[in-house]
Amino acid sequence: MDPPWPYSASKVLSRPKRELSTDDVIKRLRRFSRNGLLKMGAEILWYAWNHSDVLENGAPGSIGNFITRTYSERLITLAGAFASSHNRAEPAEVDFRLLCWELHQCSDGPVLGPDVLQEVSSRLVQLPKDSPLRKLDTAFTHRLMIEAFKARIVAAQFEGRIWDKASLIRPLLIARELASLGRKAGGDAYDRAERQFFLTSLEGFFRAAWAIYTKASDGVRIEAASPRGPVIVHDHGRFRGDSWQFDSESQEHVGLTEDDVRAVTSRLSMPLSKYAERRAALRQMDPAVRKYDGLADVLVTRPLVDLELERLGEDFLLPSPWRFISGMGTFVLHEFVSFLQAHRATALGGQDAYALRGEAFGNYLRDLLRARPGVHDCDAPEMGGLTSRKPDFLWVGEEYGVMVEAKVFLRPNEDRLLVDATSAVETWRRAAETISQAVGLLRNSRAVLERHIRLPEKWVLIVVSNEDLIESTTGFKGVARAGNLLDGTGLDALALLSSSEFEDWVVHGSPDELARQAVQAWSNLKPGDLGYDSRVSRQSSQRESELPHIAEAWSSLIPA
């Protein structure tokens, strides 16, 4: 397939004479200046961020713009690891876009090879005997891998791309719930651990992150040489660490200090010189999956680049606003929790940090659902006597009952794109647990439930996760449909919703409306169909611009 831009427009790149590998693309990007590739990538990403219409279906050049956005961050990482700024050509926009296209076109290799299929088959038979996935025999393995490959592609293209004002604030709200649980478990030791990790307060860290985003969106204006003499160039995404000036009144009103800003730049940046340290690991990686592996996208976890132009900690580049916003959630809800787990003996009084994170997410949803008509908390004291295996909430309508299970994350922390086939199986195992919980409640606690609520005849299961596009990026719904995992359970349908989707339903929808759409999507689902969108979401025209609890949280974080 030809790229949307002609190779004749490039002064450096020519049309490849054969199919390229990732090694070939790395050789081709080495023809260009490392710093030039970073700067060009940032310019393209910020333009797309500020002009989202260029990515809409049917817009001129939308396919090329979409491919460029998908692979820009990976190309920036590869440039940082392999390219040099010594005696190299400065890339034009077409050069960067062609390199992204070439990375996109690299072969994915034998995704469904016999070794992978055998590995998945072995993992399936090792699952607990009561796991619903044990219904799937090895004959399903090929179909399962199709779902896993679909999930990988969607995650690679859309991971961290869904943005609304809740995207930054929701991790803070969940972290507040985690802090409340952590203080009960570890007391002052939790507070010390929190400050040790963030280098400031949790609130100060988030305020500074938003201030940095605002500063980077403005960029800096620098003087550059041109054939016509000096000109002023606007570097989007770039900011200087010493350009912050806070007077005492601003500090008191907003609660933001220079120390907060330095904490964020210190914790969320990687010096450009450190990128080269990934070179050996990237070279040893299987070329077929190199472009998907987390090593090839530093910006997922360290969305700021310390350019080291004068000295460390002075000049920074925020190349991708998408990676910065999603990276805050990764840093707080993955890295911080991992840190707490390593120090759980003191910081958490020995409790498991990951279990507390899950409880914190449940409490976050509990606050949202409190006082909503038809909502019943399965952990509430008045619901005592329920089986230990149960969903978190029931949302009961006139026709349907909706079982809601909160799973803060389903995909493994260390393999978000399901590069390893066994990561997909582990994701599905976690998701399948929710079916067991729903069945346990219906079979073993019906009499207890009938004492408290009117039980409808029809039920659906909704899994809520703090992950965008959770259905598409896990592939579990297709797996459950293909394997008939709901047969004999008493459930009419299964759907997986992101936090944002579920919150929208709760605030503006009804359980019956949600259930009916879930049943329709479930019945229409064709596993393995690459083009079918089975998500259950409300029409955007019905939504308000900002949910009330999100607006309140923003006001508390950034006073007007």
Secondary structure, 3 states (H helix, E strand, C coil): CCCCCCHHHCCCCCCCCCCCCHHHHHHHHCCEEHHHHHHHHHHHHHHHHHCHHHHCCCCCCHHHHHHHHHHHHHHHHHHHHHCECCCCECCCHHHHHHHHHHHHHCCCCCCCCHHHHHHHHHHHHCCCCCCHHHHCCHHHHHHHHHHHHHHHHHHHHHCCCCCCCHHHHHHHHHHHHHHHHHHHHHCHHHHHHHHHHHCCCHHHHHHHHHHHHHHHHHCEEEEECCCCCCEEEEECCEEECCCCCCCHHHHHHHCCCHHHHHHHHHHCEEEHHHHHHHHHHHHHCCCCCCCCCHHHCHHHCCCEEECCCCCCCCEEECCCHHHHHHHHHHHHHHHHHHHHHHCHHHHCCCCCHHHHHHHHHHHHHHHHHCCCCCEEECCCHHHCCCCCCCCCEEEECCCEEEEEEECCCCCCCCCCCCCCHHHHHHHHHHHHHHHHHHHHHHHHCHHHHHCCCCCCCEEEEEEEECCCCHHHHHCHHHHHHHCCCCCCCCCCEEEEEEHHHHHHHHHHCCHHHHHHHHHHHHHHCCCCCCCCCCCCCCCHHHCCCCCHHHHHHHHHHCCC
